[in-house]
């Protein structure tokens, strides 16, 4: 799986893209948990106060917005 980062997230993560080769990370939620574990400053930008994905975070799967 590859995660690409833009704007603020690219600054926080420090790279434009990250290949995640861990086969246990097979859902979007697991990817978010992985990112927050490895890049704790990303939590504020990804999750709201209820631990849900913030509405202003753009997400694309295979180039399409699933929302």
C-alpha positions in Angstrom: 0.0 0.0 0.0 1.2 3.5 -0.7 0.1 6.6 1.1 0.8 10.0 -0.5 0.9 13.2 1.4 0.2 16.7 0.3 0.4 20.2 1.9 0.4 20.1 5.7 0.7 16.3 5.9 3.8 16.3 3.7 5.4 18.8 6.1 4.5 16.7 9.1 5.4 13.3 7.7 8.5 14.7 5.9 8.2 12.8 2.6 5.8 12.9 -0.3 4.9 9.2 -0.2 5.3 6.2 2.1 5.2 2.5 1.1 3.7 0.4 3.8 4.7 -3.2 3.3 3.2 -4.6 6.5 0.5 -7.1 5.4 -1.3 -6.6 8.7 -2.1 -3.0 7.6 -5.0 -4.0 5.4 -7.6 -1.3 6.2 -7.7 2.4 6.1 -8.1 2.6 9.9 -5.0 0.5 10.4 -3.1 2.8 8.1 -4.3 5.8 10.2 -3.2 4.0 13.4 0.2 3.2 11.8 0.7 6.8 10.7 -0.2 8.2 14.2 2.1 5.6 15.9 5.1 6.5 13.7 4.3 10.3 13.2 2.5 11.4 16.4 2.2 15.0 15.2 -0.1 13.8 12.5 -2.9 12.9 14.9 -4.2 16.4 15.3 -4.3 16.8 11.5 -6.0 13.5 10.8 -8.4 12.8 13.7 -11.1 14.9 15.4 -11.7 14.9 19.1 -13.8 11.7 18.8 -11.0 9.9 17.1 -12.7 9.9 13.7 -11.1 11.1 10.5 -11.5 14.9 10.1 -13.9 16.0 7.4 -11.3 18.3 5.9 -8.8 15.5 5.3 -8.9 14.5 1.6 -8.7 10.7 1.1 -8.4 8.9 -2.3 -8.4 5.2 -2.9 -7.0 4.3 -6.3 -7.3 7.9 -7.4 -11.0 8.2 -6.3 -12.7 9.9 -3.4 -14.7 7.2 -1.6 -16.7 9.6 0.4 
